Every structure is written in structure tokens, then in C-alpha cells.
């Protein structure tokens, strides 16, 4: 049920972003005196339409996104040379119309980020520390000697002050990461060389590093080994068999590695006092591993809010981060440092958008801003059928002092349509392969 709701909400999110883009073209066309034949909210057969001042306003049966149809816009339609046709306008006005769509996406993205920073971002306190909570056995991080409890201070010479910053850097999928960290008061440096991934979703994007999720008990299951041993809600596990526990992941690892009938010696912190508790894990045939019967607590959190003025600079910084991230990924795709299998299309974006909407205001605004900026940047690339491609045609026209022939424009358009159709099919194939993973992540 959750996955179905995610898809429906995701369609709404994607529709809003496309509608904002088309709204930019619409307002710019009207401002430049171009005759807009139709402006539609949604696609498909019109449920409602009304003509006002020569423009037919429509509401489509598929209420996601929209489109603008301008007189003289398509090279395939008959042009009468009317002064209110798109092709009859000066180049600078046509460029204004082309740029307006991406510009509206950018402006709306910054507005979303500004609202997000003012409304506040809910953040668990443990994510505000750049401390390694656990290292997966046999991982890249394990092979270079990183340990739970190490405090990371910089990645690739970029200072980090919180766990989110670490995940953001690793999300850029560099070939290697140089980590500076502090252990026992001494600064050390290691280099993690990442393995090239051909998977649609990277299995271990951080190379085995896990966040410092506190080993605090949220719930003790009835008749479990933990309940029989006397474990209580809000107990914090400090050590197991004399080994310090830095995170919930280390607790899970210690329990999963348990074999035989031996008892694990837990030390828990309860109401300021340390207590020794012996727990004998029980094998769970469903989970296919030993368990003790406790659930984790996310711990305390806080809402971080910013004043309107400060929120402007935060929104600009985040928007710039999203923009540079796109070019970074494109560069790595060209250099073949990132697999094209990791590209995603609408089938992937839609459930992810819906899932983010279910998480609250800040996550959905952040995600919509990211997708909006992606839409703006990709539309400005000179790929013929995009807004950027149309601008290239106009630049050529300005240099030649006459537009390209109709035959040439039609050839370019058909090549572009074929290219984008092939690209759509490719990313859709990637998304279909990922669907089971999406449903696992976003709920069934």
C-alpha cells in the first residue's frame, strides 16, 4: 500500500515540477507578445477548456505536468509570418522564452530550499557527529584500518563536521577518497580506493562506513532473550564481552556473530548507572540469524531553523551544491568513472519523490529542489530538442543572419527525438531492474 501511495504522490511531485517549467515558457511568451494557442494543466483528452484572449486553457485527463503550444513554434507546422508567431520574434525574445522554463525551475528550487531552511530541518543528534559508528567486516574501510569511534575531520581535503557531509561526499562516487581522522588524539590519513560499480543501486556507497546510531533500546520484545535477562527500554549498551560498543550496528554485529550456547556479557547504562547483564542470543529461523529481541531507538533530535536572511545564503549554498553535483556526475559518466546503469528516469524518480513526500516537509522540499535544478540544468544542455538546443539554433541563426532550412531543422528534430526515445528506454530499463529494490526501500 505504501509503494502505491508513493507512486501516486511521486506523480504529483513530478507533475508540479514540469508544470512550473511550462509556466515559465507561458509567462515569457505572453510578455514577448507571442500568441499562445494552448496552455494545458495535465495531458490527454481535455476535461475542461476555455478560450481567453486567444489562448485555450485546458485541464487534461492526466493531471500531471502540462505544456504550452505557441503559434509558429514547431518547424513542422505551417507558418503565416504573423508578427505574433514565435518564429517572427527577434532572437533575443525567443531566447527569453527558451530560458524562462529552466529559470522558473531554478527560482522555484531556491524558494523551496529557502522555505525548508526557515521551516526547519528535523535532525537526529547522532548525525551531527562525524564519528564512525561501525565498519563492515571485509569492506574497503575495514581494509584500510578505519575503526568504529574514529572521528573524521576531512574527506578529500574538504572539512566535514557532521555525518550528512560525509554521505554527501561519498554520493559523488569518486574513484578514491582521502580521509583525515582522529583516533586517540592523533590525526591520521588513509585513502579508500573504491571498486567500480556496475549496479543500478550501489551496494555500499560509503565503502563500509556506518553512522554512529546510538545503541539505545527503544523496545524489548516479549518473551525475548533480552526481556528474560532484564533489559529495559532506554538502556544504552556500552560494551559486549568487554569490547566498547559505539553504535547499534556494532551491537547487531556482535549478536549475529554469536555461536553456540555461550552468554554475551553486556554492560548497559541505565539512569546513570552501569549494569552488567548476561544475554544468551536465540536463533531466529525467519531472520536466519541470532537475535536478542530488542529494537533500536533513533535517539533525541532537534529541529534546526534559520532566520529568513540566513536561510537565503543557506538556500544558495545548497542550490549551488546540487548544480555542481549534476556536472560532476556528467563528467564522471563521460570519463566512465560512473556506470550508466546508475542513471534513473521517471520510473525511478516517481516512487522516490512519493517516499520523500511521506517523510515530511523538509525532505520533500529538498528532493523537489534537487529534481527541479536537475530539470533546469539538463534542459539548458545543447541537446537539440532541449531548451539549450533551441538556443544553439538561435545562435547559429544570429551568426548566419538567417535560420537553418526547414529540412535541416526537421532532420535535427527527428534525430533528437530518436536519441531521447532511446535514452528514455535505457533509463526506464534501469528503473525496472531497480523496482524490487525501490519497493524494499520505500515500503511494500
C-alpha positions in Angstrom: 0.0 0.0 0.0 2.9 2.4 0.9 4.5 1.8 -2.5 1.3 2.6 -4.4 0.8 5.8 -2.4 4.5 6.7 -3.1 3.9 6.3 -6.8 0.8 8.5 -6.8 2.4 11.2 -4.7 5.5 10.9 -6.9 3.4 11.6 -10.0 2.1 14.7 -8.3 5.6 15.9 -7.4 6.9 15.4 -10.9 3.8 17.0 -12.4 4.3 20.1 -10.3 7.9 20.5 -11.4 7.0 20.0 -15.1 4.1 22.5 -14.7 6.4 25.1 -13.2 8.8 24.7 -16.2 6.0 25.2 -18.7 4.6 28.1 -16.7 7.9 29.9 -17.3 7.6 29.5 -21.0 4.0 30.6 -20.9 4.6 33.9 -19.0 7.7 34.7 -21.1 5.7 34.1 -24.3 2.9 36.3 -23.2 5.4 39.1 -22.1 7.0 39.0 -25.6 3.7 39.2 -27.4 3.8 35.7 -28.8 0.4 34.1 -29.4 -0.1 31.2 -27.1 -2.5 28.7 -28.7 -2.9 26.5 -25.7 -1.8 26.2 -22.1 -2.7 22.8 -20.5 -2.6 21.6 -16.9 -2.1 17.9 -17.5 -2.1 15.8 -20.6 -4.5 13.7 -22.6 -8.1 14.5 -23.5 -9.4 17.8 -22.2 -11.8 17.5 -19.3 -12.3 21.3 -19.3 -11.2 24.0 -21.7 -11.9 27.7 -22.1 -10.5 30.2 -24.5 -9.5 33.6 -23.1 -7.8 36.3 -25.3 -6.9 33.7 -28.0 -5.4 31.1 -25.6 -7.2 27.9 -24.9 -6.7 26.9 -21.3 -7.1 23.2 -20.7 -7.3 20.6 -17.9 -6.2 17.2 -19.1 -7.4 13.8 -18.0 -3.8 13.0 -16.8 -3.3 15.8 -14.3 0.5 15.6 -14.1 2.6 18.4 -15.7 1.5 20.4 -18.6 2.5 22.0 -21.9 2.5 25.3 -23.8 1.7 25.5 -27.5 2.8 28.7 -29.3 2.0 29.8 -32.8 4.8 29.2 -35.2 6.9 27.3 -32.7 7.3 23.9 -34.5 9.2 23.8 -37.8 6.7 21.2 -39.0 3.6 23.5 -38.8 2.6 26.0 -41.4 3.9 29.5 -40.7 2.0 32.5 -41.9 4.6 35.1 -41.0 2.3 36.8 -38.5 4.1 39.2 -36.1 2.7 37.3 -33.1 4.2 34.0 -34.2 7.2 32.6 -32.2 9.4 32.4 -35.4 8.6 36.0 -36.2 10.0 37.4 -33.0 13.6 38.7 -32.6 16.2 36.2 -31.5 16.5 37.7 -28.0 12.8 37.3 -27.3 12.8 33.7 -28.5 15.9 33.1 -26.3 14.0 34.6 -23.4 11.1 32.2 -23.9 13.5 29.3 -24.1 15.4 30.2 -21.0 12.3 31.0 -18.9 11.3 27.4 -18.3 14.7 26.4 -16.7 14.8 29.8 -15.0 11.4 29.2 -13.3 12.6 25.7 -12.2 15.7 27.3 -10.6 13.8 30.1 -8.9 11.2 27.7 -7.5 14.0 25.4 -6.3 15.6 28.2 -4.4 12.3 29.2 -3.0 11.7 25.6 -1.8 15.1 25.5 -0.2 14.5 28.9 1.5 11.2 27.7 2.9 12.8 24.5 4.0 15.5 26.3 6.0 13.0 28.6 7.6 10.5 25.9 8.5 13.3 23.8 10.0 15.1 20.5 9.3 14.5 17.8 11.8 17.8 16.1 12.5 18.8 13.2 14.9 21.5 14.4 17.2 23.8 11.4 16.4 24.0 12.6 12.8 25.6 15.8 13.9 28.8 14.0 14.8 31.3 12.8 12.0 32.2 9.8 14.1 32.3 6.3 12.6 29.7 4.1 14.3 30.8 0.8 12.7 32.9 -0.6 9.9 31.5 -3.5 7.9 33.8 -6.6 8.0 35.7 -7.1 4.8 34.8 -3.7 3.4 37.1 -1.1 1.8 37.0 0.9 5.1 38.0 -2.2 7.0 40.9 -2.9 4.7 42.5 0.5 5.3 42.2 0.2 9.0 39.4 2.5 9.9 37.6 1.7 13.1 34.4 2.5 15.0 34.9 5.6 17.1 37.3 7.3 14.7 36.3 10.9 14.2 36.5 12.0 10.5 37.7 15.6 10.1 38.1 15.9 6.3 37.4 13.9 3.1 39.5 14.8 0.0 40.7 17.9 1.8 37.1 19.1 2.4 36.4 19.6 6.2 33.4 17.7 7.5 31.5 18.5 10.7 28.6 16.1 10.6 27.7 12.7 9.2 25.5 14.1 6.4 28.5 15.9 4.9 30.3 12.5 4.8 27.4 10.9 2.9 27.2 13.8 0.5 30.8 13.5 -0.5 30.6 9.7 -1.0 27.4 10.2 -3.0 29.6 11.9 -5.7 31.2 8.5 -6.4 34.8 9.5 -6.6 37.3 6.8 -7.6 39.3 7.4 -4.4 38.7 9.2 -1.1 41.4 10.5 1.2 40.1 10.6 4.8 41.7 12.5 7.6 40.5 11.3 11.0 41.4 11.5 14.7 42.0 8.4 16.9 43.2 8.6 20.5 44.0 12.3 20.0 46.2 11.7 16.9 45.4 12.7 13.4 45.9 10.1 10.7 45.2 9.9 6.9 44.1 6.9 4.8 43.0 6.5 1.2 40.0 4.4 0.3 40.1 3.2 -3.4 36.5 2.4 -4.3 35.5 -0.5 -6.5 33.8 0.4 -9.8 30.1 -0.4 -9.6 28.0 -1.6 -12.4 25.0 -2.0 -10.2 21.9 0.2 -10.6 22.0 1.0 -6.9 25.5 0.8 -5.3 25.5 -1.8 -2.6 27.9 0.0 -0.3 28.3 3.7 -1.3 30.3 4.7 1.8 32.8 1.8 1.5 31.6 0.1 4.7 31.4 3.2 6.9 28.2 3.3 9.1 26.9 6.3 11.1 27.0 6.5 14.9 23.4 5.4 15.6 23.3 5.0 19.4 22.9 1.5 20.8 19.8 2.6 22.8 16.9 0.2 23.3 13.6 1.5 22.0 11.6 -1.6 22.7 12.1 -5.0 24.3 10.1 -7.8 22.6 8.0 -10.1 24.9 9.5 -13.4 25.8 12.8 -12.5 24.1 16.3 -13.2 25.4 16.7 -9.6 26.3 13.5 -9.5 28.4 14.5 -12.7 30.2 17.8 -11.1 31.0 16.2 -7.9 32.4 17.0 -5.4 29.6 14.7 -2.3 29.8 13.6 0.4 27.4 16.1 3.3 27.1 19.0 1.1 28.2 22.2 2.1 26.4 24.6 -0.7 25.5 28.1 0.4 26.4 30.1 -2.8 25.8 29.7 -6.5 24.9 32.2 -9.0 26.2 34.5 -6.2 27.3 34.6 -4.5 23.8 33.2 -1.0 23.6 30.1 -0.5 21.5 30.0 2.7 19.5 26.7 2.1 17.7 23.7 -0.1 17.1 25.4 -1.6 14.1 28.2 -3.0 16.4 25.6 -4.4 18.7 23.9 -6.2 15.8 27.3 -7.5 14.5 28.3 -8.9 17.9 25.0 -10.7 18.3 25.0 -12.0 14.7 28.5 -13.5 15.2 27.4 -15.4 18.3 27.7 -19.1 18.1 26.9 -21.9 20.5 25.3 -21.7 23.9 27.6 -19.1 25.4 26.3 -16.0 27.2 27.2 -12.5 26.0 28.3 -10.1 28.7 26.5 -6.8 28.2 27.2 -3.6 30.1 24.3 -1.2 29.9 23.8 2.4 31.1 20.5 2.8 33.0 19.6 6.0 34.8 23.2 7.0 35.1 24.4 3.6 36.4 26.3 0.9 34.6 24.8 -2.6 35.0 26.2 -6.0 33.9 23.7 -8.2 32.1 24.3 -11.7 30.6 22.2 -12.4 27.5 22.1 -15.7 25.5 21.0 -14.9 21.9 18.3 -17.0 20.3 18.4 -18.2 16.7 15.6 -16.8 14.7 14.7 -19.1 11.7 12.9 -16.3 9.9 15.7 -13.8 10.1 18.2 -16.7 9.8 20.5 -15.2 12.5 20.8 -15.0 16.2 18.8 -12.2 17.9 18.2 -10.9 21.4 14.8 -9.3 20.8 15.3 -5.5 21.0 14.5 -2.6 18.7 16.7 0.4 18.2 15.9 4.0 19.2 16.7 6.9 16.9 17.6 8.9 20.0 17.0 12.5 20.6 16.7 15.0 17.8 16.2 18.7 17.2 14.7 21.0 14.6 17.3 23.4 13.0 15.7 26.6 11.8 17.2 29.7 10.2 16.2 33.3 10.1 14.9 34.5 6.6 18.2 36.3 5.8 20.4 33.4 6.8 18.1 31.0 5.0 18.8 32.9 1.7 22.5 32.1 1.9 21.8 28.5 3.0 19.5 28.0 0.0 22.1 29.5 -2.4 24.8 27.2 -1.0 22.5 24.1 -1.2 21.4 25.1 -4.7 25.0 25.5 -5.9 25.8 22.1 -4.3 23.0 20.5 -6.3 24.1 22.2 -9.5 27.8 21.3 -9.3 26.8 17.7 -8.4 25.0 17.3 -11.7 28.0 18.4 -13.7 30.3 16.3 -11.6 28.1 13.2 -12.4 28.0 14.1 -16.1 31.8 14.4 -16.1 32.2 11.0 -14.5 29.8 9.4 -16.9 31.8 10.8 -19.9 35.1 9.7 -18.2 33.4 6.3 -17.5 34.1 6.6 -13.8 30.4 6.0 -13.1 28.3 3.3 -14.7 25.5 4.5 -17.0 23.5 1.7 -15.2 23.1 4.2 -12.3 21.1 6.7 -14.4 17.5 6.9 -13.4 14.4 8.1 -15.2 10.7 8.8 -14.3 10.1 5.2 -13.1 12.8 5.7 -10.5 12.2 9.3 -9.6 8.4 8.9 -9.1 8.5 6.4 -6.2 11.5 8.2 -4.7 9.6 11.5 -4.8 6.5 9.9 -3.2 8.6 8.3 -0.5 10.2 11.7 0.3 6.7 13.4 0.5 5.7 10.8 3.1 8.8 11.8 5.2 7.6 15.4 5.9 8.0 18.9 4.6 11.8 19.3 4.7 12.7 16.1 2.8 10.2 16.7 0.0 11.2 20.3 -0.4 14.9 19.3 -0.6 14.2 16.5 -3.1 11.9 18.7 -5.2 14.6 21.4 -5.3 17.2 18.8 -6.4 14.9 17.4 -9.2 13.9 20.9 -10.2 17.6 22.0 -10.6 18.3 18.8 -12.5 15.4 19.6 -14.8 16.7 23.2 -15.3 20.3 22.2 -16.0 19.6 19.3 -18.3 17.1 21.4 -20.3 19.9 24.0 -20.8 22.3 21.4 -22.3 22.7 21.8 -26.1 20.9 18.6 -27.0 18.8 19.9 -29.9 15.4 19.1 -28.6 16.0 20.8 -25.2 15.7 24.5 -24.5 19.5 24.7 -24.7 19.4 23.1 -28.1 16.9 25.6 -29.3 19.2 28.4 -28.1 22.1 26.9 -30.1 19.9 27.0 -33.2 19.2 30.7 -32.5 22.9 31.4 -32.0 23.6 29.8 -35.4 20.7 31.9 -36.9 22.3 35.1 -35.5 25.7 34.2 -36.9 24.3 33.2 -40.4 21.7 36.0 -40.3 19.1 33.5 -41.3 17.6 30.4 -39.8 18.5 26.9 -40.7 16.4 25.5 -43.5 13.2 23.7 -42.6 14.6 20.4 -43.9 17.7 20.7 -41.7 15.6 21.6 -38.6 13.3 18.6 -39.3 16.3 16.3 -39.6 17.8 17.5 -36.3 14.4 17.2 -34.6 13.9 13.6 -35.7 17.5 12.7 -34.7 16.9 14.3 -31.3 13.5 12.5 -30.8 15.2 9.2 -31.6 18.0 9.9 -29.2 15.8 10.9 -26.3 13.5 7.9 -27.0 16.5 5.6 -26.8 17.7 7.3 -23.6 14.2 7.1 -22.1 14.0 3.4 -22.9 17.5 2.8 -21.4 16.9 4.6 -18.1 13.4 3.0 -17.9 15.1 -0.4 -18.2 17.4 0.6 -15.4 14.4 1.6 -13.3 12.6 -1.6 -14.0 15.6 -3.5 -12.7 15.6 -1.4 -9.6 11.9 -1.6 -8.9 12.3 -4.6 -6.4 14.9 -2.5 -4.5 12.8 0.6 -4.6 9.8 -1.3 -3.1 12.1 -2.8 -0.4 13.4 0.7 0.5 10.1 2.6 0.2 7.8 0.0 1.7 5.5 -2.7 0.2 
